[in-house]
Structure formats: C-alpha cells, structure tokens
Amino acid sequence: MADSLDIFPESGVHQDFQPLYQSVYAQVKKDFHPYIMIKEAPELLSSQWLYAEIRRMLTEVIEKQNQSLGPIIYRVDLSEKVVNRTMQSAARADKLDELTLLVLRREAQKIWIRNTLRP
C-alpha cells in the first residue's frame, strides 16, 4: 500500500501506515487546538482523510470563524517564507489546497523526525 499523497520521506515509509497516520492525527489535533476541533477519526486513517480534514479545518477558520491562520501556521511551524512563496506561486483556486499540503507534510515531517532521531 503506497501513500498516495507522498507525505512521508522514503526512508520513513513502512508497509503499515496506520501508526504514522495515528501520530499525524494526534499532532494535528494538538496544533489546531484551541482554534478548531478536529473530527473524530475513522477506524482506519488515510492520507486522503487527513488531507480532507485539514482542508476542512483551514476553511472553517478562514470562512466561518473569520480568524487569521497565523497562529495555526505558527503552531504547525511552517516557515513564513515557504508559505508566502507557495501562496504567490499557486493559482488562486489552488491556494487552500497548497496550504493544506504544506500543513500535512509538515505535521508528517515532525512525526518522522521524532521517530527517526529518537535514541
């Protein structure tokens, strides 16, 4: 089974993605709290579900709560330079999709770093 969104570094890929998806899910809940609540996860997680849920939460923060994404971007630990470059290069309709991928990849990267660099 391959990770169709390619969010995990090659050396961190395992046959069973569920532990990684569960860790990313926990990290997303932590970083988005208290700004927005994440939905209850299905029994089997996927990169597509995580992507859709992050996109939903970002949309809700922007549209329904009329909040800035700044605090979330800060907690996720995305570089302002990377976010700005991505937002400038993406087509208007694709900006939220690109930001969602940035968030998902950064959250996955934090998990991968923790799992790889721990003694």
DRENROKE-239740 format. One record per atom (N, C-alpha, C): residue number from 1; atom name; chain; y, x, z. Coordinates in steps of 0.1 Angstrom, whole numbers, plus 2048, in hexadecimal, padded with zeros to 3 digits. Atoms other than C-alpha are relative to their C-alpha. Example, Ala and Ser with C-alpha at 12.3 -4.5 7.8 and 13.67 -1.06 7.14 Angstrom:
2
   num   atome   chaine     v     u     w
     1       N        A   7F4   809   800
     1      CA        A   7D3   87B   84E
     1       C        A   80C   809   800
     2       N        A   7F5   7F7   800
     2      CA        A   7F5   889   847
     2       C        A   80B   7F8   808
This chain:
119
   num   atome   chaine     v     u     w
     1       N        A   7F4   809   800
     1      CA        A   800   800   800
     1       C        A   80C   809   800
     2       N        A   7F4   7F8   801
     2      CA        A   821   80F   7F6
     2       C        A   80C   7F8   805
     3       N        A   7F4   806   7FB
     3      CA        A   843   809   805
     3       C        A   809   7FE   7F4
     4       N        A   7F9   802   80C
     4      CA        A   854   7F8   7E8
     4       C        A   80F   803   800
     5       N        A   7F2   7FD   800
     5      CA        A   877   7FE   7F4
     5       C        A   803   80F   802
     6       N        A   7FF   7F2   7FF
     6      CA        A   870   823   7F9
     6       C        A   80A   804   80B
     7       N        A   7F7   7FD   7F5
     7      CA        A   881   825   81B
     7       C        A   7FB   80B   809
     8       N        A   805   7F5   7F8
     8      CA        A   86B   83F   82B
     8       C        A   7FE   80D   7F8
     9       N        A   802   7F3   806
     9      CA        A   86B   864   823
     9       C        A   7F1   802   7FD
    10       N        A   80E   7FE   805
    10      CA        A   84B   86F   810
    10       C        A   7F7   806   80B
    11       N        A   809   7F9   7F6
    11      CA        A   83E   885   82D
    11       C        A   7FE   7F6   80C
    12       N        A   802   809   7F5
    12      CA        A   842   867   845
    12       C        A   7F8   7F4   7FC
    13       N        A   807   80B   804
    13      CA        A   82E   84F   830
    13       C        A   7F1   800   805
    14       N        A   80D   802   7FB
    14      CA        A   80E   842   83F
    14       C        A   7FA   7F4   7F9
    15       N        A   807   80B   806
    15      CA        A   7F4   82A   832
    15       C        A   804   7F3   806
    16       N        A   7FC   80C   7F8
    16      CA        A   7FD   810   84D
    16       C        A   80F   801   803
    17       N        A   7F1   800   7FE
    17      CA        A   822   809   84C
    17       C        A   804   7F8   80C
    18       N        A   7FC   809   7F5
    18      CA        A   821   7EF   868
    18       C        A   807   807   80C
    19       N        A   7F9   7F9   7F4
    19      CA        A   829   808   885
    19       C        A   80E   804   7FC
    20       N        A   7F2   7FC   804
    20      CA        A   847   815   871
    20       C        A   809   7F4   7FE
    21       N        A   7F8   80D   801
    21      CA        A   853   7F2   868
    21       C        A   804   7FB   80D
    22       N        A   7FD   805   7F3
    22      CA        A   850   7E8   88C
    22       C        A   80B   808   807
    23       N        A   7F6   7F7   7FA
    23      CA        A   864   806   897
    23       C        A   80E   7FE   7FA
    24       N        A   7F3   803   806
    24      CA        A   87F   7FF   87D
    24       C        A   806   7F3   804
    25       N        A   7FC   80D   7FC
    25      CA        A   880   7DB   887
    25       C        A   806   801   80E
    26       N        A   7FA   7FF   7F2
    26      CA        A   886   7E5   8AC
    26       C        A   80D   808   7FF
    27       N        A   7F3   7F9   801
    27      CA        A   8A1   7FE   8A1
    27       C        A   80B   7F7   7FB
    28       N        A   7F6   809   806
    28      CA        A   8B3   7E4   88C
    28       C        A   805   7F6   80B
    29       N        A   7FC   809   7F5
    29      CA        A   8B2   7CB   8AA
    29       C        A   80A   807   809
    30       N        A   7F7   7F8   7F7
    30      CA        A   8C1   7E6   8C0
    30       C        A   80E   803   7FA
    31       N        A   7F3   7FC   806
    31      CA        A   8DC   7F1   8A8
    31       C        A   809   7F3   7FD
    32       N        A   7F8   80C   804
    32      CA        A   8E7   7CD   89E
    32       C        A   804   7F8   80C
    33       N        A   7FD   807   7F4
    33      CA        A   8E8   7C1   8C2
    33       C        A   80D   805   806
    34       N        A   7FF   80E   7FD
    34      CA        A   8FF   7B1   8CF
    34       C        A   807   7F8   7F4
    35       N        A   7F8   806   80B
    35      CA        A   910   7AA   8AD
    35       C        A   7F9   7F4   7FA
    36       N        A   808   80B   806
    36      CA        A   8F4   794   8A0
    36       C        A   7F1   801   804
    37       N        A   80E   800   7FC
    37      CA        A   8D1   78A   8A8
    37       C        A   7F7   800   7F4
    38       N        A   80A   7FE   80B
    38      CA        A   8B4   794   891
    38       C        A   7F6   7F5   802
    39       N        A   80B   80B   7FF
    39      CA        A   89A   779   889
    39       C        A   7F4   806   806
    40       N        A   80D   7FC   7FB
    40      CA        A   878   77A   899
    40       C        A   7F8   805   7F4
    41       N        A   808   7FA   80B
    41      CA        A   862   790   883
    41       C        A   7F3   7F9   7FE
    42       N        A   80D   805   803
    42      CA        A   844   784   871
    42       C        A   7F5   809   806
    43       N        A   80B   7F8   7FB
    43      CA        A   822   791   87C
    43       C        A   7FF   80D   7F9
    44       N        A   800   7F4   809
    44      CA        A   821   7A9   85F
    44       C        A   80D   803   7FA
    45       N        A   7F3   7FD   805
    45      CA        A   841   7BA   857
    45       C        A   7FF   807   7F2
    46       N        A   800   7F9   80D
    46      CA        A   84B   7C8   835
    46       C        A   80E   805   7FE
    47       N        A   7F3   7FB   803
    47      CA        A   868   7DC   827
    47       C        A   809   7F5   7FA
    48       N        A   7F9   80B   806
    48      CA        A   872   7BD   814
    48       C        A   806   7F7   80A
    49       N        A   7FB   809   7F6
    49      CA        A   874   7A8   833
    49       C        A   80C   807   808
    50       N        A   7F6   7F9   7F9
    50      CA        A   888   7C3   845
    50       C        A   80D   800   7F8
    51       N        A   7F4   800   809
    51      CA        A   8A0   7C6   827
    51       C        A   807   7F2   800
    52       N        A   7FA   80D   801
    52      CA        A   8A5   7A0   825
    52       C        A   806   7FC   80D
    53       N        A   7FA   803   7F2
    53      CA        A   8AB   79D   84B
    53       C        A   80D   808   802
    54       N        A   7F3   7F8   7FE
    54      CA        A   8C5   7BA   84B
    54       C        A   80B   7FA   7F7
    55       N        A   7F6   806   809
    55      CA        A   8D6   7AA   82D
    55       C        A   805   7F3   805
    56       N        A   7FC   80D   7FA
    56      CA        A   8D7   788   83E
    56       C        A   809   803   80C
    57       N        A   7F7   7FE   7F5
    57      CA        A   8E6   797   85D
    57       C        A   80D   806   7FC
    58       N        A   7F3   7FB   805
    58      CA        A   900   7AB   84B
    58       C        A   809   7F5   7FA
    59       N        A   7F8   80B   806
    59      CA        A   90A   78C   837
    59       C        A   805   7F7   80B
    60       N        A   7FB   809   7F5
    60      CA        A   90C   777   857
    60       C        A   80C   807   808
    61       N        A   7F5   7F9   7F9
    61      CA        A   922   791   868
    61       C        A   80D   7FF   7F7
    62       N        A   7F5   800   809
    62      CA        A   939   792   84A
    62       C        A   806   7F2   7FE
    63       N        A   7FB   80D   804
    63      CA        A   93B   76D   841
    63       C        A   801   7F6   80B
    64       N        A   800   80B   7F6
    64      CA        A   932   758   85F
    64       C        A   808   804   80D
    65       N        A   7FA   7FC   7F3
    65      CA        A   93F   76D   87C
    65       C        A   80D   807   7FD
    66       N        A   7F3   7FA   804
    66      CA        A   95C   77C   869
    66       C        A   803   80D   808
    67       N        A   7FF   7F3   7F9
    67      CA        A   956   79E   879
    67       C        A   800   80B   7F7
    68       N        A   801   7F3   807
    68      CA        A   95A   7C1   86D
    68       C        A   7F2   806   801
    69       N        A   80D   7F9   800
    69      CA        A   93B   7D4   864
    69       C        A   801   80E   807
    70       N        A   7FE   7F2   7FB
    70      CA        A   94A   7F4   873
    70       C        A   7F7   803   80C
    71       N        A   808   7FD   7F5
    71      CA        A   939   7F1   895
    71       C        A   7F1   801   7FD
    72       N        A   80E   7FF   804
    72      CA        A   917   7EB   885
    72       C        A   7FD   80D   7F9
    73       N        A   801   7F3   808
    73      CA        A   91C   808   86C
    73       C        A   800   80C   80A
    74       N        A   7FF   7F5   7F6
    74      CA        A   925   81E   88A
    74       C        A   7F3   801   808
    75       N        A   80C   800   7F8
    75      CA        A   906   814   89E
    75       C        A   7F4   804   7F8
    76       N        A   80B   7FC   808
    76      CA        A   8EF   818   881
    76       C        A   801   80F   7FD
    77       N        A   7FD   7F2   802
    77      CA        A   8FF   83B   87D
    77       C        A   800   803   7F1
    78       N        A   7FE   7FD   80E
    78      CA        A   908   839   858
    78       C        A   80D   807   7FF
    79       N        A   7F4   7F8   802
    79      CA        A   921   852   84C
    79       C        A   80A   7F8   7F8
    80       N        A   7F5   807   807
    80      CA        A   942   843   842
    80       C        A   802   804   7F2
    81       N        A   7FF   7FA   80E
    81      CA        A   943   85A   824
    81       C        A   7F5   7FA   7F7
    82       N        A   80B   806   808
    82      CA        A   921   84D   818
    82       C        A   802   7F1   7FD
    83       N        A   7FE   80E   801
    83      CA        A   92A   829   81E
    83       C        A   80B   7FE   7F6
    84       N        A   7F4   802   809
    84      CA        A   94C   82C   80C
    84       C        A   7FC   804   7F1
    85       N        A   804   7FC   80E
    85      CA        A   93C   83F   7EE
    85       C        A   7F7   7F5   7FA
    86       N        A   809   80A   805
    86      CA        A   921   825   7EB
    86       C        A   807   7F3   7FC
    87       N        A   7F9   80C   803
    87      CA        A   939   808   7ED
    87       C        A   809   801   7F4
    88       N        A   7F7   7FE   80B
    88      CA        A   950   817   7D3
    88       C        A   7F8   801   7F3
    89       N        A   808   7FE   80D
    89      CA        A   934   81F   7BA
    89       C        A   7F8   7F3   7FD
    90       N        A   808   80C   803
    90      CA        A   921   7FE   7BE
    90       C        A   808   7F5   7F9
    91       N        A   7F9   80B   806
    91      CA        A   92A   7E0   7A9
    91       C        A   803   7F6   80B
    92       N        A   7FC   80A   7F6
    92      CA        A   93B   7C4   7BC
    92       C        A   7F4   7F8   806
    93       N        A   80B   809   7FC
    93      CA        A   91C   7AE   7BD
    93       C        A   7F5   808   808
    94       N        A   80B   7F8   7FB
    94      CA        A   906   7CB   7C8
    94       C        A   804   807   80E
    95       N        A   7FB   7F9   7F4
    95      CA        A   91B   7D8   7E6
    95       C        A   7F7   7FC   80C
    96       N        A   808   804   7F5
    96      CA        A   908   7C4   800
    96       C        A   7F1   805   7FF
    97       N        A   80E   7FB   802
    97      CA        A   8E6   7CE   7F1
    97       C        A   800   80F   803
    98       N        A   800   7F1   7FD
    98      CA        A   8F0   7F3   7F2
    98       C        A   802   803   80F
    99       N        A   7FE   7FE   7F1
    99      CA        A   8FD   7F0   816
    99       C        A   7F3   7FD   807
   100       N        A   80C   804   7F9
   100      CA        A   8DD   7DF   820
   100       C        A   7F5   80B   7FF
   101       N        A   809   7F5   802
   101      CA        A   8C8   7FB   811
   101       C        A   804   80C   808
   102       N        A   7FB   7F5   7F8
   102      CA        A   8DE   815   822
   102       C        A   7FC   7FE   80F
   103       N        A   804   802   7F2
   103      CA        A   8D8   805   844
   103       C        A   7F1   801   802
   104       N        A   80E   800   7FF
   104      CA        A   8B3   800   83E
   104       C        A   7FB   80F   800
   105       N        A   805   7F2   801
   105      CA        A   8AE   824   833
   105       C        A   804   809   80C
   106       N        A   7FB   7F8   7F4
   106      CA        A   8C3   832   850
   106       C        A   7F8   7FC   80C
   107       N        A   809   804   7F5
   107      CA        A   8AF   81E   869
   107       C        A   7F2   806   7FF
   108       N        A   80D   7FA   802
   108      CA        A   88F   82A   85A
   108       C        A   800   80F   802
   109       N        A   7FE   7F2   7FF
   109      CA        A   89C   84D   859
   109       C        A   800   804   80F
   110       N        A   800   7FD   7F1
   110      CA        A   8A3   84C   87F
   110       C        A   7F2   800   806
   111       N        A   80D   801   7FB
   111      CA        A   880   841   886
   111       C        A   7F7   80B   7FB
   112       N        A   808   7F5   805
   112      CA        A   871   85B   86F
   112       C        A   804   80D   807
   113       N        A   7FB   7F4   7F9
   113      CA        A   886   876   87F
   113       C        A   7FA   801   80F
   114       N        A   806   801   7F3
   114      CA        A   87B   86B   8A2
   114       C        A   7F1   803   800
   115       N        A   80E   7FE   801
   115      CA        A   857   86A   898
   115       C        A   7FC   80E   7FC
   116       N        A   804   7F3   806
   116      CA        A   857   88B   885
   116       C        A   805   80B   80A
   117       N        A   7FB   7F5   7F8
   117      CA        A   86C   8A0   89D
   117       C        A   7FC   800   80E
   118       N        A   805   800   7F2
   118      CA        A   85D   896   8BE
   118       C        A   7F5   80A   802
   119       N        A   80B   7F7   7FD
   119      CA        A   848   8B1   8CD
   119       C        A   7F3   7FA   804
